[in-house]
Amino acid sequence: MQIHGHCDDRFAAVAEEFEKNFTERGDVGASFAATLEGEFVVDIWAGHADAQRSRPWQQDTIVNVYSTTKTMAALCALMLADRGALDLDAPVSKYWPEFAANGKAGVKVKHFLSHSAGLPSFERKMSADELYDWQTCITLLAGQAPLWEPGKHSGYHAITQGYLIGEVVRRITGNSLGSFFRDEVAQPLGADFHIGTPREQFPRIADLIPARQAAPAMTLDPDSIAAKVFANLDLAPATTRTDGWRMAEIPAANGHGNARSVVRAQTALVNSGKAFGVELLSAAGCRRVLEEQTSGADLVLGFPLRFGMGYGFAEDLLMSPSKHAAFWGGAGGSTIVVDFDERLCFSYVMNQMTANIVGDPRGGSLGEAVYRSLGIN
């Protein structure tokens, strides 16, 4: 196979693991990128954009990254907080008065960022078309009661987090989250990442390919929180190929980009708020990512996890050996790690999904190779 792009000699082990993802771990098309102290040291891609292997994965190929999108929504909130326009400790109702209904007056903005607001799902099954209608979604969420005491536990807000953060952004700025991200992050940084993808970009989009093996069978109590989350959504890979999905703004799940664009958008966090000649926020604003909000078994995902502001702690899921590193990932395998200790940012994006909800051994092997290349175990 042929790997395209650039990989510094120091990171040769990364290119080797990237190749193994294709020869041993089933990748079809993928990209990986990393910056160190604000400069790209790896930017590689290979494979094909479709299951039939008829379209090569190109330098500008993009794909739906599912929940890696959440880090872009979090970045927007952190930027507004850094500007003084958003108080993360304030009640949501300060910006969105209708949200206080049904026992939610005490829900704070930071509860959205840490998946602890008690609104991990819509209270009824949602069609794909309803998910594309912003007003429908935010009206339903504003009217719901929390499923637990807000702030006490995390419970992964798989699809709802993006609407919740996005509506706060809209109330403050007058712009949708996708528009704010485009104008304030993507365009200034040259990051080819879209939350609401214009139709003219469709030819560049790779097809998400369903996992070859289903997730291990789980018997969920139909009344459990996890069952409410996963039973009420239609997020199948086939849905992501529709015009409606691609053009809608679903800031928790339908971002389209590649590893390079994810890294371009997130690199500023580990470089005191500056990247590629652009200042997004202050150094103090960046460090808010590391303010621990919740710790313990997530009520939806079922495993122990610590959340900061918009990101999980990477050390907990062995995504980084650094004490001050954060990450998140998308269903099927995409990942992003921001390491404050090493001023390191890296991302893996692919189209062949696996059964993992958050993170993936393929991205994990690449991250391990990055740290090995730096002499860090």
N, C-alpha and C positions, 0 to 999 in steps of 0.2 A: 504494500500500500504506500501511498505518497502523502506525506504530511506537508502542508503548505504553511507559509508564514515565517515567523522569526522566533528563534529561541536562543537566548544567550548561552554560550558554551558552558557557563557555570551551572546552567539548569538542564543539562543534557538528560539527566535522569527523568525529568518531566516529560520530555519528548518520548523517551522509552516507555514510560507508563502509558502515555497517550496512545502509542501504537498498540500496546497490550490491550487497551480497552476495545480495540477493533478486533485483534487477532484472538483474544482469549475471553473477552467479557461481553461480546455481542453488540458493540456499537455499530450504528449504521452511518450516522453523520453527527459531527460534534465539533465544538470549539473550546479552547481553553486560553485564558489570558491571565497575566499577573503583572502588577506593578510593585516596585520596591522603591521606597522613598520618592514616590510620585512619578517614576519613570517605568515604561513598559520593559520588562525583561523577557516576557513570553507572550506571544500572540500567534496561536496556531489553530489550524482547522483541517478537517479531512472528511472523506466519506461522501455520502450522498444525502440529498434532501428528501428522498422518498423511498418507500419500502421496495419498490421495483428497481431501485438503483439506476434510474434513468436520468436523474438530475444531479450533477455534482454539487456538493456543498461548497459554495463560493465564499470569497472573503466577505461579501455583504449579505450572505444568507442570514435570515432571522427566523425565529421560531417562538411559539408560545412557551413561556418559562413558568407558567402557573405561579406558585406562591413566592418565587424569587421576586415577583412584582411587589410583594409587601414591603420590601426594603426601600423601594422607590417612594411608596406612600409615606413610610416612616421618615424618610429623608426630607420630604416636603414639610411635614409637621415640625421636624427639628429646626428647619430653616426659619419657619415662621416664629417658633419659640425664641430662636436666637435674635430675631429682629424685634422682639418685644410685642409682636402682634398676637401671640398665642401664649397663654399661661397653661402649661401642662398640668399644673396642680389645681386648676380651676374646675368648677362643675361644668359639664358639657352644656348645660342649659344657659350658661352665660353667653354662649355664641349661638345656640340652637334651642330657643325656649321651649318649643314643642316636645323636645326630647325628655323633659322632666316628668312626663305623664307616666302613670302606672308604676310608681315607686322608684323612679330613676333620678330624682332630684340630686341624690348624692353621688352619682356616677361622675368621675373626673375624666378629663381628657387622657391622662396617663393610663387609665384603665383600658382605653382603646388600644394603646400602644403595647400593652402587656397582655392582651387577650384575657383580661380579668373583669370585663364589664358585665359578664353574665348574659351576653347576647351572642352566643356562638352559632346560632342558626336562626332562620326564619321559623315562625311558629307553625307554618304550613308548608306543604310541598310547593316548590316554585318551578314554573316552566322556564325554559331557556329564554323565551321572549320576555317574561317578567323580569328576569335578571338584567336584561338590556335596558329596562325602563327605570331610570334613576329615581324618579319621583315615587313610583310604586314601592321601590325598595326602602327608601328612607322613611316613607310614611309608615310602612309596616314596622320598621325597627323602632321608630319613635313611639309607637303605640304599645309595644310589647313590654312585659314585665321581665326583670332579670331572673335567670334560673338559679342564681346563688348570690350571696352577699358580694357586691362589687368590690374588687380589690383583694378579696380573701384568697382566691385561687385563680390560676390560669385555666382556661378551657379553650382550646384552639379555635379562634374565630375564622374558620377556613375561608369563608366567602364574605362574611358580614363585615370583617374589619375594614376592608377597603371602602365600603359605603360609609361607615361610621367616621373614619378619618376624613374621607373625601368631603362629606357634608360640612364638617367643621371648617375645612379649607375653603369650601365654597362660600360659607357664611362670612368668613373673614375677608376673602379677596374678591368675591364676586365671580370667580372663575372656577370651572370644574378642576378636579385634581389633575386630570390628564392634560388640560391646557396649562395649568400652573407648572406642572412638571416639564412640559415641552418648552415653555418660555423661560423658566428660571433655572432649569438643570440641563435638559437634553441639548437644546440649541447652543447655549453658551459653551458647553463642554464638548460639543460635537459627538454626543452619545446617541447612537442610532438605536434608540429604545423608545417604544411607543405604548402608551396606555390609551387605547382608541387608535387603531391603526388605519391610516387613510387607504382607500381602495387602490391607489396607484402603487402602493407598496406590496400588494398581494403577490405578484409574481415572484418576489424574493422569499416568500415564507415557506419554510420546510414543513412537511407533514409530520405531526406527532404520530408515532407508531405505537399501538397498544402493547403493553407488557406481554412477553411470551408466556409467562407463568403468572397466574393469579396470586394475589396475596394469600397467606395462610388463612384458612377458614376461621372466622371469629363468630362466636355466637353472642350477639348483643341483645341485651334486654331492650325490647322495643320502646320502653319508657325511659331508657338511659339517655344521658346527654349526648353521648357519642352517636347513638342511633338517630337522634333528632337531627344532628348535623349532617350525617352522610345519607340519610334516607330522603332528605328534602331537597336534594340538589341534583342537577343533571350536568356533570362536568366531564363526560366521556370524551376521549380524544376526537371522536367524529364531530362532536359539537364545535370543537375549536376550528374546524375547517369551514364553518359557515360564515357568510358575510356579517350576519348579525353579531356573532361572537367577536369577530375581529374588530369591528368598528365601534362596538360599545365600550364604555369605560367601566371596567370591573377591577378596581385598583388592588384587589387582593389576589387576582388570578389570571388576568388576560393580557399582561404585558408581553410585548414581542421584542426580542432583541437577540444578541449573541453574547459570547463571553466578553468580547472587547467592549461592547457598549455597556454591559453591566459594570465592568471594572471602571470604565471612564466616568460613570455616574457616581460610583461609590468611593473612588480613591481619595477624594478630598477629606473624608472622615478620618483617615489615618495620617493625614498630613496637615493637621492644624487648620482644616477647613479650606485649604487651597489645593487646586489641581489644574494642570495644563493651562496656567496663566489666568485662572478664574478663582475668585474667592467666593465660596458658597456660604460659609458661616464661620464663626470664631472657633478657636481651639476649645474653649470651654463648652461651646454649643455641641461640638463633636463628642466630647467626653460624656455627655448626657446619655449616650447609648449604653454606657456601662453602669448606670444607676439601677441597681437590682430592684425589681418591683415584686416579683413572685418567685417562690421556690417550692418545689415539691412535685408530686405526681400531677401531670396535666389531666384535667377532667375529661378531655376528649381524646388526646393522643395516648394516654394511659401510662406514659413513662415519666420518670423524674426529669425536670427541666427548670432552668432558671431563665426568666425573661428580664431584660433591661427595657430600655425605651425603643421598642420596635424590632428588636433582635433577640435571639437566644444567645446564651453564652456558649461559645464554640467548644470550650474545654469539656463541657458536660457530655457532649456527643462525640468526643474525640476528633473533632474537626480541626483542632489546633492545640498544640502544647502550651500556648501562651496564656497567661493568667488574664490578660486584658485583650481578649479577642471575642468578636461577636460574629454571628452567621445567621443565615436562613437558607432554605431551599424549597424547591417546588416538587410537587407530586411527579414521580417518574424519574427524578434524578438531578435537575439543575441545582447549583449551589452558588453561594457567595460568602466569602469569609473576609472580614475586615479586622486586621491584627494591629492594634495600637502599639504594642510593645516593639514590633519589628517594622512598623510603618509599611505594612505589606497588605495587599488586596489581591484576591484571586477569585476566579469564577470558572465554572464548568457548565456548559450548556449543550444539550443534545436533543435528538428527536426520537431515538429508541427508548421508550419508557421501560422502567422496571416497576415492581410492585411497591416500592418504597414511597411513603407519604412525604417524608422530609429527609432530604439527603440521599446518598447512594454510594456504594463501594467504589464506583468508577471515579466520582469526584473526590472521594476520600483518598484513593490511591494517588491521585494527582497532587492533592494537598500534602500528603506525606512526602512525596518526592520533592516538593518545593522546600519543605523544612529540612529534609535530608541534604539538599543542595546547599542550604545555608549553614549546615553543620549543627542543626538543632534537632534533637530527638524527642 
